[in-house]
């Protein structure tokens, strides 16, 4: 952190306070003034060379590029207008994000329309935010213009190739009239349970959340980050903004570079690649399993991971088995047992909400399934028939409060009881772009009752609380996430968590692809014709499981797989699987951030598009 220590951002109560005059612009300027010749951003491009082409920007170069592009934007836009980024992963993307902020615009981080998948989402978001200008690269500009060709002329935004703007234009830049209450960017939600919505993230929100991450990860000045995450996703985005607050650098690569050869990610984190510097990173759960399977060094390759201080495991439910596979695969290469940090976060909170402590190993407990479905966390032995593994997401970030609430009454529940997670803190977004009623319902709720020992201690009685839509509980002071309110499977009046059902299914047969199983309920009269055999006497909701075939099981006899899953679900959950649909790898819809999209999967199932080997275009697919 340049010019300030972490303690300088704390008030007398130890809470994080970002001064009103501090914006993302000021953090960049501090780095450029005091660390101008040091590395800010590195991108390793694997699109043409197997070993990658390295591109770098120092802090001085980065600040100059951001000003140059911002000056061009100021010629064609007005303060507060939206500027969307439709560029490939790389340094030009990072420059574009900051340039929009430097211009006083509201940045909208999206993705190159030339990338496969999620084009419908892109159209939806662009209609919602109505950008005045698009920032892209010279190589992608023609494709971006073609993408907008079908739009009415009056609605076509100006397309600007950032790499075609010379540094000399930087001299024309004028500082915009903004403060930390100004909206810096719109972070669109992944769309796992609804249409993507743009969360309004202010300079105060992002500054506060970055300081919370720095505190939780105990990041020291100069620590290096490594990321292959898509830059339009909240976790990928925060990782490229983090260096401006912590005065370090970040090494980037594309998601496809990781998926095709996960060893690249491990090597980029290694001591050999960083002169022994401390390294932090982040990834969704699937990446740990994928890296364990396909990321080990080959031949004469070496790997020293003893310098890795933390890898945040978030964005999707954390699997104990995936963490174990990753640790078992790389412990021989010096990976600390404390490296993986399960966490909880969401776009509405800018990103970061809670995590394990940096010095702790990931914690897994086992709870009783019947009690869990009844809304309580009750520990049992790991080998009990009713045992369900639950991974701790650790402790709430500094200056952020999380209450477990009964959504029907708005009152806080005691520890051990499962309810909806409500959040309060300066890191939260201030609303959804253009959706005042939805903003009010989500971000401005009143906590009507508190427990004697309350997790809301320190929040004013009239403080606003944000409803997350996530279910969770506190157990021994740590936060556990049990699922989404909208994803609950309710059959015969009993609650069942889809993740629990999915885990049972994939553990029952090696013929299923781990992490690519979706469980949901369907009304009996909505069942497709193929699934109605034997359902004449059935009533109410019925359990359906859609599962991708595992590696090597594409042509396997489906009957043993189906029978194994049906038996396991019946034995452990007391449920009959009305339909188990086996589909090829890549069939189950996933969100732009790679999460399982159960709602979209249910819709596709009802429409019949999952039958007949229909293949979804999704990100990311570990079989590519």
Secondary structure per residue as TSV (DSSP state, phi and psi in degrees):
chain	resnum	aa	ss	phi	psi
A	1	X	-	360.0	127.6
A	2	X	-	-93.3	129.6
A	3	X	S	78.4	-9.8
A	4	X	-	-141.4	149.2
A	5	X	-	-95.0	165.9
A	6	X	G	-58.3	-38.9
A	7	X	G	-63.2	-25.1
A	8	X	G	-68.2	-14.7
A	9	X	G	-99.7	12.9
A	10	X	B	-110.7	141.7
A	11	X	-	-87.4	-173.7
A	12	X	T	-65.9	-17.7
A	13	X	T	-94.2	0.9
A	14	X	S	85.0	12.0
A	15	X	-	-91.9	149.4
A	16	X	B	-74.4	131.0
A	17	X	-	-134.2	120.5
A	18	X	-	-97.3	118.1
A	19	X	-	-59.0	148.1
A	20	X	T	-59.7	-28.6
A	21	X	T	-83.7	-8.7
A	22	X	-	-88.1	122.1
A	23	X	-	-126.4	177.2
A	24	X	H	-60.1	-31.4
A	25	X	H	-61.6	-44.1
A	26	X	H	-65.7	-39.0
A	27	X	H	-63.4	-42.0
A	28	X	H	-63.7	-44.4
A	29	X	H	-62.0	-37.4
A	30	X	H	-63.0	-43.4
A	31	X	H	-64.2	-43.0
A	32	X	H	-63.9	-36.7
A	33	X	H	-74.3	-37.6
A	34	X	H	-105.1	-17.4
A	35	X	S	-135.2	30.4
A	36	X	T	-51.9	-37.4
A	37	X	T	-89.9	-2.1
A	38	X	S	-90.5	156.7
A	39	X	E	-65.9	134.6
A	40	X	E	-107.6	-55.8
A	41	X	E	-133.9	136.6
A	42	X	E	-126.5	134.2
A	43	X	E	-123.0	127.6
A	44	X	E	-101.5	112.3
A	45	X	E	-93.9	112.9
A	46	X	-	-101.2	11.4
A	47	X	S	-72.4	-24.1
A	48	X	S	-120.4	-28.0
A	49	X	-	-121.1	132.4
A	50	X	T	-59.2	-37.1
A	51	X	T	-87.5	-4.2
A	52	X	-	87.3	148.3
A	53	X	E	-108.1	128.7
A	54	X	E	-96.1	128.7
A	55	X	E	-122.4	136.2
A	56	X	E	-135.4	153.6
A	57	X	E	-133.4	130.2
A	58	X	E	-78.8	171.1
A	59	X	H	-63.4	-39.1
A	60	X	H	-65.4	-44.2
A	61	X	H	-63.5	-41.4
A	62	X	H	-64.4	-46.1
A	63	X	H	-61.4	-38.6
A	64	X	H	-67.1	-42.9
A	65	X	H	-63.8	-42.1
A	66	X	H	-62.4	-40.9
A	67	X	H	-66.3	-40.7
A	68	X	H	-62.1	-48.7
A	69	X	H	-67.9	-38.0
A	70	X	H	-61.9	-40.5
A	71	X	H	-61.6	-39.2
A	72	X	H	-65.1	-40.7
A	73	X	H	-62.8	-39.9
A	74	X	H	-64.5	-20.1
A	75	X	H	-75.5	-24.1
A	76	X	H	-124.5	-0.7
A	77	X	-	-132.5	168.0
A	78	X	-	-112.6	154.2
A	79	X	T	-54.6	138.5
A	80	X	T	88.7	-11.5
A	81	X	-	-76.5	151.7
A	82	X	E	-82.1	139.8
A	83	X	E	-127.5	115.3
A	84	X	E	-92.7	146.8
A	85	X	E	-108.8	111.7
A	86	X	-	-120.5	68.4
A	87	X	-	-127.6	156.2
A	88	X	-	-70.1	161.3
A	89	X	S	-58.7	129.9
A	90	X	S	160.6	-177.5
A	91	X	H	-65.4	-32.7
A	92	X	H	-63.4	-31.4
A	93	X	H	-64.8	-46.5
A	94	X	H	-62.8	-43.2
A	95	X	H	-60.0	-42.8
A	96	X	H	-61.1	-43.9
A	97	X	H	-57.5	-51.1
A	98	X	H	-71.2	-31.7
A	99	X	H	-61.7	-42.0
A	100	X	H	-61.2	-40.4
A	101	X	H	-67.6	-43.7
A	102	X	H	-61.5	-27.6
A	103	X	T	-82.3	-8.9
A	104	X	T	84.9	10.0
A	105	X	-	-85.2	178.0
A	106	X	E	-106.4	114.1
A	107	X	E	-74.3	145.5
A	108	X	E	-128.9	93.3
A	109	X	E	-71.2	116.2
A	110	X	-	-126.7	-141.1
A	111	X	-	-149.4	160.4
A	112	X	-	-61.8	124.7
A	113	X	T	-63.3	-12.6
A	114	X	T	-75.2	-14.2
A	115	X	S	-72.8	139.6
A	116	X	S	-70.8	142.0
A	117	X	S	92.8	149.3
A	118	X	-	66.1	26.2
A	119	X	H	-65.5	-37.5
A	120	X	H	-60.2	-40.0
A	121	X	H	-62.7	-40.5
A	122	X	H	-62.1	-45.4
A	123	X	H	-60.4	-42.6
A	124	X	H	-60.3	-46.7
A	125	X	H	-66.7	-42.2
A	126	X	H	-65.7	-36.5
A	127	X	H	-65.5	-32.2
A	128	X	H	-75.3	-42.9
A	129	X	H	-95.4	-12.2
A	130	X	-	42.0	67.0
A	131	X	-	-68.1	146.4
A	132	X	S	-84.5	-31.3
A	133	X	E	-139.4	155.2
A	134	X	E	-120.9	130.4
A	135	X	E	-102.4	127.7
A	136	X	E	-148.1	-163.7
A	137	X	-	-114.6	164.4
A	138	X	H	-59.6	-36.5
A	139	X	H	-70.2	-23.7
A	140	X	H	-105.2	-7.7
A	141	X	H	-59.7	-43.0
A	142	X	H	-62.0	-43.6
A	143	X	H	-64.8	-37.0
A	144	X	H	-66.4	-43.2
A	145	X	H	-63.8	-38.9
A	146	X	H	-64.5	-36.3
A	147	X	H	-59.7	-37.5
A	148	X	T	-91.0	1.0
A	149	X	T	-60.5	-33.6
A	150	X	T	-78.8	-10.5
A	151	X	S	-74.7	148.1
A	152	X	-	-56.5	145.2
A	153	X	G	-53.2	-38.2
A	154	X	G	-68.9	-18.4
A	155	X	G	-103.5	1.7
A	156	X	-	-81.5	120.6
A	157	X	-	-74.7	160.1
A	158	X	E	-72.5	133.0
A	159	X	E	-102.1	124.6
A	160	X	E	-122.2	125.7
A	161	X	E	-88.5	110.2
A	162	X	G	-67.1	-33.0
A	163	X	G	-76.0	-5.3
A	164	X	G	-93.9	-2.5
A	165	X	S	-92.6	121.3
A	166	X	-	-72.9	153.6
A	167	X	G	-59.4	-27.4
A	168	X	G	-61.2	-22.4
A	169	X	G	-68.9	-18.5
A	170	X	G	-55.7	-30.5
A	171	X	G	-65.1	-15.9
A	172	X	G	-91.4	-2.6
A	173	X	-	-69.6	140.1
A	174	X	-	-121.0	132.3
A	175	X	-	-62.5	129.1
A	176	X	-	-75.6	160.1
A	177	X	S	-88.3	82.8
A	178	X	-	-133.2	159.9
A	179	X	-	-137.3	-169.2
A	180	X	T	-77.7	-2.4
A	181	X	T	-89.7	-7.6
A	182	X	S	-73.9	146.9
A	183	X	E	-74.6	123.9
A	184	X	E	-87.5	-43.4
A	185	X	E	-158.6	163.6
A	186	X	E	-103.4	121.7
A	187	X	E	-102.2	108.3
A	188	X	E	-77.8	135.9
A	189	X	-	-66.5	159.6
A	190	X	-	-72.7	-19.2
A	191	X	-	81.0	30.2
A	192	X	S	-73.5	-27.2
A	193	X	S	-128.5	-0.5
A	194	X	S	-165.5	178.9
A	195	X	S	-62.7	137.8
A	196	X	-	-56.6	137.0
A	197	X	-	-126.8	147.8
A	198	X	E	-90.2	111.6
A	199	X	E	-79.2	128.7
A	200	X	E	-82.0	109.3
A	201	X	E	-103.9	118.8
A	202	X	E	-87.5	168.4
A	203	X	H	-60.9	-35.5
A	204	X	H	-67.2	-40.7
A	205	X	H	-58.4	-51.2
A	206	X	H	-70.1	-38.3
A	207	X	H	-62.8	-44.6
A	208	X	H	-62.8	-46.0
A	209	X	H	-65.9	-37.4
A	210	X	H	-65.2	-40.3
A	211	X	H	-65.4	-34.7
A	212	X	H	-64.7	-40.4
A	213	X	H	-65.2	-43.4
A	214	X	H	-59.0	-41.5
A	215	X	H	-67.3	-45.9
A	216	X	H	-67.2	-39.2
A	217	X	H	-88.8	-3.4
A	218	X	T	51.6	47.5
A	219	X	-	-75.4	126.8
A	220	X	-	-94.1	159.4
A	221	X	T	-57.1	132.5
A	222	X	T	91.0	-1.4
A	223	X	-	-62.8	143.1
A	224	X	E	-102.7	135.9
A	225	X	E	-103.0	152.6
A	226	X	E	-132.6	130.7
A	227	X	E	-151.2	137.7
A	228	X	-	-112.6	2.4
A	229	X	S	-64.6	145.6
A	230	X	-	-61.0	136.6
A	231	X	T	-74.3	-12.1
A	232	X	T	-86.2	-10.8
A	233	X	S	-87.2	145.3
A	234	X	H	-57.7	-39.0
A	235	X	H	-70.0	-40.9
A	236	X	H	-66.4	-38.4
A	237	X	H	-65.9	-46.4
A	238	X	H	-64.4	-29.9
A	239	X	H	-68.6	-27.5
A	240	X	H	-88.2	-17.2
A	241	X	H	-86.9	-28.8
A	242	X	H	-52.7	-42.0
A	243	X	H	-59.5	-26.7
A	244	X	H	-70.2	-22.3
A	245	X	H	-94.6	-33.7
A	246	X	H	-102.6	8.2
A	247	X	T	53.6	48.3
A	248	X	-	-125.8	-148.2
A	249	X	E	-144.4	168.0
A	250	X	E	-140.1	139.0
A	251	X	E	-104.2	128.0
A	252	X	E	-117.1	154.2
A	253	X	-	-148.3	174.1
A	254	X	-	-85.8	156.0
A	255	X	H	-57.0	-40.2
A	256	X	H	-65.6	-32.2
A	257	X	H	-62.8	-40.0
A	258	X	H	-69.1	-48.7
A	259	X	H	-59.9	-41.3
A	260	X	H	-72.6	-33.6
A	261	X	-	-148.9	84.8
A	262	X	T	-61.7	-17.1
A	263	X	H	-58.7	-27.9
A	264	X	H	-59.4	-40.6
A	265	X	H	-65.2	-45.9
A	266	X	H	-62.4	-42.5
A	267	X	H	-64.0	-41.0
A	268	X	H	-63.7	-24.3
A	269	X	H	-88.1	-10.3
A	270	X	S	-72.9	159.6
A	271	X	T	-63.7	-35.7
A	272	X	T	-62.6	-36.4
A	273	X	T	-82.7	-10.1
A	274	X	T	-131.8	19.5
A	275	X	T	53.0	34.5
A	276	X	T	80.6	2.7
A	277	X	-	-63.9	149.6
A	278	X	-	-65.7	138.4
A	279	X	E	-126.3	140.1
A	280	X	E	-129.9	156.3
A	281	X	E	-154.5	-175.9
A	282	X	E	-157.0	151.6
A	283	X	E	-165.1	153.2
A	284	X	-	-73.1	165.0
A	285	X	H	-57.4	-39.4
A	286	X	H	-58.7	-30.1
A	287	X	H	-65.3	-32.4
A	288	X	H	-69.0	-40.1
A	289	X	H	-68.5	-42.7
A	290	X	H	-63.4	-42.4
A	291	X	H	-67.3	-38.0
A	292	X	H	-65.0	-33.8
A	293	X	H	-80.7	-38.9
A	294	X	H	-127.7	7.5
A	295	X	-	-108.5	7.1
A	296	X	S	-70.3	148.4
A	297	X	-	-60.4	148.5
A	298	X	-	-121.2	151.7
A	299	X	T	58.2	-127.1
A	300	X	T	-90.2	9.2
A	301	X	-	-63.9	142.3
A	302	X	-	-114.4	162.4
A	303	X	-	-159.1	122.5
A	304	X	-	-125.0	108.0
A	305	X	-	-105.6	18.4
A	306	X	T	-69.0	-15.2
A	307	X	T	-90.4	-1.9
A	308	X	E	-77.0	118.7
A	309	X	E	-93.9	-23.0
A	310	X	E	-173.8	136.9
A	311	X	E	-125.7	108.6
A	312	X	E	-66.8	129.8
A	313	X	E	-109.2	104.0
A	314	X	-	-151.3	-167.3
A	315	X	S	83.3	-29.6
A	316	X	S	-146.0	164.1
A	317	X	-	-53.2	137.9
A	318	X	-	-86.3	127.8
A	319	X	-	-101.5	126.8
A	320	X	H	-59.1	-38.0
A	321	X	H	-67.9	-36.9
A	322	X	H	-66.1	-41.3
A	323	X	H	-63.5	-41.9
A	324	X	H	-64.0	-43.2
A	325	X	H	-60.9	-41.7
A	326	X	H	-66.3	-47.3
A	327	X	H	-62.3	-43.9
A	328	X	H	-62.8	-35.5
A	329	X	H	-71.6	-34.2
A	330	X	H	-117.8	3.8
A	331	X	G	-63.3	-32.3
A	332	X	G	-67.4	-14.5
A	333	X	G	-105.3	19.9
A	334	X	T	89.4	4.5
A	335	X	-	-62.3	122.7
A	336	X	-	-65.4	146.8
A	337	X	T	-67.5	-16.8
A	338	X	T	-92.8	2.9
A	339	X	-	-63.9	-45.3
A	340	X	E	-74.9	128.7
A	341	X	E	-121.8	94.0
A	342	X	E	-58.2	138.3
A	343	X	E	-143.5	171.1
A	344	X	E	-129.0	135.2
A	345	X	E	-161.7	171.4
A	346	X	-	-165.4	158.0
A	347	X	G	-60.6	-36.7
A	348	X	G	-65.1	-19.4
A	349	X	G	-101.2	21.6
A	350	X	S	71.6	-52.0
A	351	X	S	-171.6	-68.5
A	352	X	E	-84.5	131.6
A	353	X	E	-120.7	-52.5
A	354	X	E	-151.6	161.2
A	355	X	E	-161.8	164.7
A	356	X	-	-64.1	155.7
A	357	X	-	-70.7	148.7
A	358	X	T	-59.4	-28.5
A	359	X	T	-91.6	-2.7
A	360	X	S	-100.9	148.3
A	361	X	-	-76.8	153.5
A	362	X	-	-56.2	138.9
A	363	X	-	-106.6	128.7
A	364	X	E	-122.7	127.4
A	365	X	E	-117.9	167.9
A	366	X	E	-122.7	130.4
A	367	X	E	-122.3	160.2
A	368	X	E	-74.2	129.5
A	369	X	H	-63.1	-44.6
A	370	X	H	-63.3	-41.8
A	371	X	H	-66.3	-39.5
A	372	X	H	-59.8	-48.1
A	373	X	H	-66.2	-23.2
A	374	X	T	-86.8	-3.3
A	375	X	T	98.8	24.6
A	376	X	B	-136.0	147.4
A	377	X	-	-100.3	108.4
A	378	X	-	-126.1	116.7
A	379	X	B	-70.9	143.8
A	380	X	-	-136.7	171.8
A	381	X	-	-66.0	149.8
A	382	X	T	-61.6	-28.6
A	383	X	T	-94.0	7.5
A	384	X	S	-69.0	145.5
A	385	X	T	-60.2	-30.1
A	386	X	T	-91.8	5.4
A	387	X	E	-71.4	132.6
A	388	X	E	-124.4	125.2
A	389	X	E	-72.5	137.9
A	390	X	E	-132.7	129.0
A	391	X	E	-97.7	129.5
A	392	X	B	-71.5	136.0
A	393	X	-	-99.6	17.7
A	394	X	-	76.3	-138.6
A	395	X	E	-117.2	148.8
A	396	X	E	-61.2	146.1
A	397	X	-	-64.4	155.4
A	398	X	T	-56.7	138.4
A	399	X	T	63.7	27.7
A	400	X	E	-134.4	138.1
A	401	X	E	-118.9	138.1
A	402	X	E	-129.9	121.3
A	403	X	E	-111.5	142.3
A	404	X	E	-94.0	119.5
A	405	X	E	-124.0	141.5
A	406	X	E	-77.2	109.0
A	407	X	T	-63.2	-20.4
A	408	X	T	-75.8	-30.1
A	409	X	T	-112.4	-17.8
A	410	X	T	74.4	16.1
A	411	X	E	-106.9	148.2
A	412	X	E	-69.4	140.6
A	413	X	-	-98.0	155.7
A	414	X	-	-73.0	160.7
A	415	X	T	-56.1	141.0
A	416	X	T	96.9	-23.5
A	417	X	B	-88.6	142.2
A	418	X	-	-93.4	132.6
A	419	X	E	-154.0	-171.3
A	420	X	E	-79.8	139.7
A	421	X	E	-84.4	123.7
A	422	X	E	-112.6	141.3
A	423	X	E	-121.8	152.4
A	424	X	E	-143.9	137.1
A	425	X	E	162.3	162.7
A	426	X	T	-75.1	-7.4
A	427	X	T	-82.1	-11.4
A	428	X	S	-71.7	148.0
A	429	X	-	-62.8	166.5
A	430	X	-	-100.9	-2.6
A	431	X	-	157.4	-178.2
A	432	X	B	-100.5	135.2
A	433	X	T	-58.9	121.8
A	434	X	T	69.2	17.0
A	435	X	-	-132.5	73.3
A	436	X	H	-62.9	-39.6
A	437	X	H	-68.8	-42.9
A	438	X	H	-67.1	-35.8
A	439	X	H	-62.3	-44.8
A	440	X	H	-61.2	-44.2
A	441	X	H	-69.1	-29.5
A	442	X	H	-92.8	-46.9
A	443	X	H	-97.5	-13.4
A	444	X	-	-127.6	73.2
A	445	X	B	-112.8	150.8
A	446	X	-	-104.0	130.0
A	447	X	-	-81.9	110.0
A	448	X	-	-84.3	-17.8
A	449	X	B	-152.6	144.9
A	450	X	-	-123.3	152.4
A	451	X	-	-75.2	157.1
A	452	X	S	-54.3	-43.8
A	453	X	S	-107.1	102.9
A	454	X	-	-108.7	142.3
A	455	X	T	-79.1	-0.8
A	456	X	T	-99.2	6.5
A	457	X	T	-57.0	128.1
A	458	X	T	102.1	-10.7
A	459	X	S	-98.7	132.2
A	460	X	-	-58.7	150.8
A	461	X	T	-58.6	-31.4
A	462	X	T	-98.5	14.3
A	463	X	-	-67.5	145.1
A	464	X	-	-79.2	140.9
A	465	X	B	-120.9	144.6
A	466	X	E	-102.2	128.7
A	467	X	E	-83.0	127.5
A	468	X	E	-90.5	-24.1
A	469	X	E	79.5	1.7
A	470	X	E	-100.8	147.3
A	471	X	E	-102.2	141.3
A	472	X	E	-167.1	-178.8
A	473	X	E	-155.3	155.9
A	474	X	E	-94.2	136.3
A	475	X	E	-140.1	117.5
A	476	X	T	54.4	38.6
A	477	X	T	82.9	-5.6
A	478	X	E	-106.4	151.3
A	479	X	E	-92.7	130.2
A	480	X	E	-119.8	133.8
A	481	X	E	-101.2	125.6
A	482	X	E	-104.6	-19.4
A	483	X	E	158.9	-171.6
A	484	X	E	-101.0	141.7
A	485	X	G	-56.6	-45.3
A	486	X	G	-75.0	-14.8
A	487	X	G	-92.2	-9.2
A	488	X	-	-53.9	135.1
A	489	X	E	-96.0	115.5
A	490	X	E	-114.4	111.5
A	491	X	E	-130.6	128.4
A	492	X	T	55.0	35.9
A	493	X	T	78.8	3.4
A	494	X	E	-109.3	140.1
A	495	X	E	-83.6	140.4
A	496	X	E	-137.2	135.4
A	497	X	-	-84.8	125.7
A	498	X	H	-58.0	-36.9
A	499	X	H	-62.9	-37.2
A	500	X	H	-64.3	-43.8
A	501	X	H	-64.5	-41.5
A	502	X	H	-65.3	-41.0
A	503	X	H	-64.5	-41.3
A	504	X	H	-60.3	-43.4
A	505	X	H	-62.0	-48.7
A	506	X	H	-74.1	-24.0
A	507	X	H	-77.8	-18.7
A	508	X	H	-77.6	-22.9
A	509	X	-	-150.6	133.6
A	510	X	T	-74.0	-4.3
A	511	X	T	-77.1	-6.4
A	512	X	E	-103.7	144.8
A	513	X	E	-81.5	117.5
A	514	X	E	-58.0	132.6
A	515	X	E	86.2	-3.7
A	516	X	E	-124.4	53.4
A	517	X	E	-130.6	132.1
A	518	X	E	-123.2	127.6
A	519	X	E	-115.3	134.9
A	520	X	E	-158.6	169.9
A	521	X	E	-110.3	151.4
A	522	X	E	-137.6	136.5
A	523	X	E	-61.6	143.9
A	524	X	G	-59.0	-34.0
A	525	X	G	-79.8	-4.0
A	526	X	G	-97.8	-8.5
A	527	X	S	-59.8	138.1
A	528	X	-	-60.9	157.1
A	529	X	G	-53.8	-38.0
A	530	X	G	-65.4	-20.5
A	531	X	G	-105.6	8.6
A	532	X	-	-92.6	-4.8
A	533	X	T	-58.9	128.3
A	534	X	T	77.9	8.3
A	535	X	-	-106.0	13.7
A	536	X	T	-59.6	-35.3
A	537	X	T	-95.7	-1.1
A	538	X	-	-77.1	149.5
A	539	X	-	-136.3	163.6
A	540	X	S	70.2	-155.5
A	541	X	E	-80.4	144.7
A	542	X	E	-124.8	147.7
A	543	X	E	-82.7	130.3
A	544	X	E	-124.3	137.4
A	545	X	E	-125.0	127.4
A	546	X	E	-111.0	127.8
A	547	X	E	-136.5	135.4
A	548	X	E	-80.3	142.4
A	549	X	E	-68.8	142.6
A	550	X	-	-77.9	172.8
A	551	X	T	-59.8	128.3
A	552	X	T	83.6	0.1
A	553	X	-	-111.2	14.2
A	554	X	T	-59.5	-35.5
A	555	X	T	-112.4	12.5
A	556	X	S	-69.5	151.2
A	557	X	-	-59.7	123.2
A	558	X	H	-72.9	-24.1
A	559	X	H	-59.3	-48.5
A	560	X	H	-61.6	-35.4
A	561	X	H	-64.9	-49.4
A	562	X	H	-61.0	-43.9
A	563	X	H	-64.9	-40.9
A	564	X	H	-63.1	-42.1
A	565	X	H	-69.1	-45.9
A	566	X	H	-58.5	-43.0
A	567	X	H	-64.1	-44.9
A	568	X	H	-65.1	-42.4
A	569	X	H	-65.2	-41.3
A	570	X	H	-65.9	-41.7
A	571	X	H	-69.8	-45.2
A	572	X	H	-88.2	-27.8
A	573	X	H	-117.9	-10.2
A	574	X	-	67.3	29.8
A	575	X	-	-121.4	148.6
A	576	X	-	-97.1	131.2
A	577	X	E	-83.3	109.3
A	578	X	E	-69.9	-37.0
A	579	X	E	-146.6	130.0
A	580	X	E	-119.8	108.2
A	581	X	E	-102.8	117.2
A	582	X	E	-92.5	128.4
A	583	X	E	-129.5	160.1
A	584	X	-	-67.8	158.9
A	585	X	T	-57.3	134.8
A	586	X	T	95.4	1.7
A	587	X	-	-83.8	-35.7
A	588	X	S	-75.3	128.2
A	589	X	-	-62.2	142.8
A	590	X	B	-133.1	157.5
A	591	X	-	-76.3	175.5
A	592	X	T	-62.5	-21.5
A	593	X	T	-98.4	4.9
A	594	X	S	93.4	1.5
A	595	X	-	-73.1	151.1
A	596	X	B	-64.6	124.2
A	597	X	-	-99.7	85.0
A	598	X	H	-63.8	-39.5
A	599	X	H	-62.0	-44.5
A	600	X	H	-67.2	-34.2
A	601	X	H	-66.4	-42.8
A	602	X	H	-61.0	-43.4
A	603	X	H	-62.1	-45.1
A	604	X	H	-64.0	-36.2
A	605	X	H	-62.7	-47.4
A	606	X	H	-66.0	-33.5
A	607	X	H	-75.5	-17.0
A	608	X	T	86.8	5.3
A	609	X	T	-77.2	-12.0
A	610	X	T	-82.2	-18.2
A	611	X	T	-85.0	152.6
A	612	X	T	84.8	22.1
A	613	X	-	63.0	31.8
A	614	X	-	-65.0	136.4
A	615	X	-	-112.8	126.6
A	616	X	-	-79.0	152.0
A	617	X	-	-94.9	106.9
A	618	X	-	-133.2	160.8
A	619	X	S	-120.6	139.0
A	620	X	-	-101.1	154.8
A	621	X	-	-112.0	112.5
A	622	X	T	-68.2	-5.9
A	623	X	T	-89.4	-9.5
A	624	X	-	-66.3	360.0
